[in-house]
Amino acid sequence: MARYRTYSADEMPVRKAEPDALWKSLRQGDRVRVRLTQGYETGGLVDAVTRDHTSVWVDLDGGRGRTLLHCSDGVVIVPQST
């Protein structure tokens, strides 16, 4: 008889994070809109992007500082047209 196994968080299999097309199009110096949650959006400037485009550093407008965003965070980054 097969046994059911429950996993704790540290035993869970690791899934590869995959950025969407918008994240893959980001480049250093791009002006973007960052949607952190429903109804909360701010602008910023892309400071750095990792080679695999899964993480992006954004300098937020209004002196809010620099923040690191990961594609699995549920954050939407939309490039602004110039």
C-alpha positions in Angstrom: 0.0 0.0 0.0 1.3 3.4 -0.9 1.9 6.0 1.8 1.0 9.6 1.4 3.9 11.9 2.0 3.6 15.5 3.2 6.5 17.8 2.5 7.7 20.6 4.7 8.7 23.9 3.0 12.4 23.0 3.0 11.7 19.6 1.4 9.6 20.9 -1.5 11.0 20.5 -5.0 12.4 23.7 -6.5 10.6 25.1 -9.5 12.4 27.2 -12.1 11.2 30.8 -12.1 10.3 31.9 -15.6 9.9 35.7 -16.3 7.2 36.7 -18.8 7.8 38.6 -22.1 7.7 42.0 -20.5 10.4 41.1 -18.0 12.5 39.7 -20.8 12.3 43.0 -22.7 13.7 45.1 -19.8 17.0 46.8 -20.2 19.1 49.1 -17.9 17.9 52.7 -18.1 14.3 51.8 -19.1 11.5 53.9 -17.5 8.9 51.5 -16.1 5.7 51.4 -14.1 5.7 49.0 -11.2 2.4 47.5 -10.0 3.2 46.1 -6.6 -0.4 45.2 -5.6 -3.9 46.0 -6.8 -4.3 49.8 -6.7 -0.6 50.5 -5.8 1.6 51.6 -8.7 4.7 53.7 -8.9 7.2 54.7 -11.5 10.9 54.0 -11.6 14.0 53.5 -13.6 15.6 50.1 -14.3 19.0 50.1 -12.6 20.1 46.5 -13.3 18.7 43.3 -14.7 20.1 39.8 -14.1 21.3 37.8 -17.0 18.3 35.4 -16.9 15.8 38.4 -16.5 14.3 36.8 -13.3 15.4 39.8 -11.0 15.3 43.5 -11.7 16.7 46.4 -9.6 14.5 49.5 -9.9 15.2 53.0 -8.6 11.7 54.1 -7.6 10.5 57.7 -8.3 10.0 60.2 -5.5 13.0 59.2 -3.5 11.5 55.8 -2.5 14.9 54.1 -2.9 16.1 51.2 -4.9 14.3 47.9 -4.7 15.0 44.3 -6.0 12.0 42.6 -7.7 11.8 38.9 -8.6 9.5 37.5 -11.3 8.0 35.1 -8.7 7.0 38.0 -6.4 3.7 38.7 -8.3 4.9 42.2 -9.3 4.0 43.5 -12.7 6.6 45.7 -14.5 5.4 47.6 -17.5 7.9 49.5 -19.7 6.7 53.1 -20.4 6.7 54.3 -24.0 8.7 57.5 -24.5 
